[in-house]
Structure formats: structure tokens, C-alpha cells
Amino acid sequence: MTFEPDPADLALSSIPGHETFDPRRHRFSEEELKPQPIMKKARKIQVPEEQKDEKYWSRRYKNNEAAKRSRDARRLKENQISVRAAFLEKENALLRQEVVAVRQELSHYRAVLSRYQAQHGAL
């Protein structure tokens, strides 16, 4: 079976500097495929300007970086699942074609056997 995913999809589903994501070999665990709960955002609280000190800005920066890493990780996982799903759909279609071909072959051999038994008796 040949399946060549779009290079752009592979780039979006691979971590730069790491091994390229291969949808043929990667298996997701049940835990990884579970839907994530939707969490309601907390209501924003306006911090008065006089309380925005160095500690505040440091925490804001760290939080923004953590949020960006989280979004990037989620996007990466979604892309990997999408590429893997495309691979599995292609593989499934090919396997269904193979099943049809094998069933036709089986039907042909049953017909041959039936004709043989009709001419020469049961085996």
C-alpha cells in the first residue's frame, strides 16, 4: 500500500528538530484520543495600573508563553490525528477493495469446485 501524505501536513504534524511524524507507524493511545473537556474561561479581572509591577508583568509573560505552548501542542496533536485518520481511511479503502477481490476469487473457486463435483462426483 502506498500512502504519501502531503508534505505540508507532515510539516504541521511534526515537531521541528525531531523525527518526522509517520502516520503509518504512530499509534495513539485511548487516552490521547479522548475528547478534552470544554472549560469555561474565568471572568477577566482588571488589575489597576498601580498594581502592575515587575512581578505582575513577569507572571503575565510566563502565562502567555505557557498558553502559546499549550495551543501549539494541541494544534500539533490535532494535525497528527488528522494525518493518521487520512492514512487509516486510505488503508481501509484499500483493504475493502482487497476483500471484494478475495470474495470474487472465492466465488470463482467455489464455482469451479461445483462444476468439478457435478462432473466427477463429490470429493
JOQUIKA-V97094 format. One record per residue. N is the residue number from 0. SS is DSSP state (h for helix, s for strand, l for the rest). PHI is phi in whole degrees, -180 to 180 (999 if undefined). NEAR is the number of other ideal C-beta (glycine too) atoms within 12 Angstrom. Layout:
N/SS/PHI/NEAR
N/SS/PHI/NEAR
This chain:
0/l/999/14
1/l/-115/9
2/l/-140/23
3/l/-117/15
4/l/-67/29
5/l/-59/16
6/h/-56/13
7/h/-65/12
8/h/-65/26
9/h/-64/28
10/h/-65/17
11/h/-75/23
12/l/-107/31
13/l/-120/22
14/l/-88/19
15/l/-56/13
16/l/87/6
17/l/-115/10
18/l/-62/12
19/l/-66/21
20/l/-64/28
21/l/-115/20
22/l/-67/29
23/l/-75/20
24/l/-105/14
25/l/-76/24
26/l/-120/15
27/l/-90/21
28/l/-78/10
29/h/-58/8
30/h/-63/9
31/h/-67/18
32/h/-92/15
33/l/-67/11
34/l/-65/10
35/l/-85/13
36/l/-66/6
37/l/-87/6
38/l/-106/7
39/l/-77/6
40/l/-74/8
41/l/-72/6
42/l/-66/6
43/l/-69/6
44/l/-112/8
45/l/-73/8
46/l/-93/14
47/l/-60/9
48/h/-55/9
49/h/-69/7
50/h/-97/13
51/l/-86/14
52/l/-96/13
53/h/-61/10
54/h/-63/12
55/h/-60/16
56/h/-67/15
57/h/-63/13
58/h/-65/16
59/h/-61/16
60/h/-62/14
61/h/-60/14
62/h/-65/14
63/h/-62/14
64/h/-66/14
65/h/-65/14
66/h/-64/15
67/h/-65/14
68/h/-60/15
69/h/-64/16
70/h/-63/14
71/h/-64/17
72/h/-64/17
73/h/-64/16
74/h/-61/17
75/h/-61/25
76/h/-63/26
77/h/-62/22
78/h/-65/27
79/h/-63/32
80/h/-64/27
81/h/-64/24
82/h/-66/34
83/h/-64/29
84/h/-63/22
85/h/-62/23
86/h/-62/31
87/h/-65/22
88/h/-64/17
89/h/-64/21
90/h/-61/19
91/h/-63/16
92/h/-62/16
93/h/-66/17
94/h/-67/15
95/h/-64/14
96/h/-63/15
97/h/-64/15
98/h/-62/14
99/h/-61/14
100/h/-63/14
101/h/-67/14
102/h/-65/14
103/h/-65/14
104/h/-63/14
105/h/-61/14
106/h/-61/14
107/h/-61/14
108/h/-68/14
109/h/-65/14
110/h/-65/14
111/h/-62/14
112/h/-62/16
113/h/-62/15
114/h/-64/12
115/h/-63/14
116/h/-66/13
117/h/-67/12
118/h/-84/11
119/h/-116/10
120/l/89/7
121/l/-66/9
122/l/-74/9
